[in-house]
Amino acid sequence: MKRSLLVVIFCLFSMPAFATCKSDGADKKLSGAALTSFVGKCQKDAQAKCDADSKDKNLAGAAKTAHMKKCVADAVGS
């Protein structure tokens, strides 16, 4: 039950309908150094979240690298 709940939550957060770091910065009308700082902090937070998610999934090696790359890219916004 707990695992299926985590999967549902992960799926909800990985959907493109959710805001990304860059879109959040634009919505807040940030520019220049403020936008750069905001996106940098957001990216660090996303990396921490994605790392925890990969540990929960017991990923290692190439699988972890691919998961981290996609997860962070989805959170930050390309």
C-alpha positions in Angstrom: 0.0 0.0 0.0 2.7 2.4 1.0 4.7 1.7 -2.2 1.7 2.2 -4.5 1.0 5.5 -2.8 4.6 6.6 -3.4 4.3 5.6 -7.1 1.1 7.6 -7.5 2.7 10.6 -5.8 5.8 10.3 -8.0 3.7 10.1 -11.1 1.8 13.2 -10.2 5.0 15.2 -9.6 6.6 14.0 -12.8 3.7 15.0 -15.0 4.5 18.0 -17.3 1.4 19.8 -16.1 3.2 20.8 -13.0 5.3 23.9 -12.8 9.0 23.8 -13.2 11.7 25.9 -11.6 12.0 28.1 -14.7 8.2 28.6 -15.1 7.9 29.4 -11.4 10.6 32.0 -11.7 8.8 33.5 -14.7 5.5 33.5 -12.8 7.2 35.4 -10.0 8.5 37.8 -12.6 12.1 37.3 -11.6 15.0 38.2 -13.9 18.7 38.5 -13.9 20.5 37.5 -10.7 17.3 36.8 -8.8 16.1 34.3 -11.5 19.5 32.6 -11.6 19.6 32.3 -7.8 16.0 31.0 -7.6 16.6 28.4 -10.4 19.9 27.3 -8.7 18.2 26.7 -5.4 15.3 25.0 -7.0 17.7 22.7 -8.9 19.5 21.8 -5.7 16.2 21.0 -4.1 15.2 18.9 -7.1 18.5 17.0 -7.0 18.0 16.1 -3.3 14.4 15.0 -4.0 15.5 12.9 -7.0 18.4 11.4 -5.1 16.0 10.3 -2.3 13.7 8.9 -4.9 16.5 6.9 -6.5 17.5 5.5 -3.1 13.9 4.5 -2.4 13.9 2.6 -5.7 17.3 1.0 -5.0 18.8 2.3 -8.2 22.5 2.2 -8.9 24.9 2.8 -11.7 23.6 3.7 -15.1 19.9 3.3 -14.0 20.5 5.9 -11.2 22.3 8.3 -13.5 19.5 8.1 -16.1 16.8 8.5 -13.5 18.6 11.5 -11.9 19.1 13.2 -15.3 15.5 12.9 -16.3 14.1 13.7 -12.8 16.1 16.9 -12.4 15.5 18.0 -16.0 11.8 17.5 -15.5 11.8 19.5 -12.3 14.0 22.4 -13.6 12.5 22.6 -17.0 14.6 22.4 -20.1 
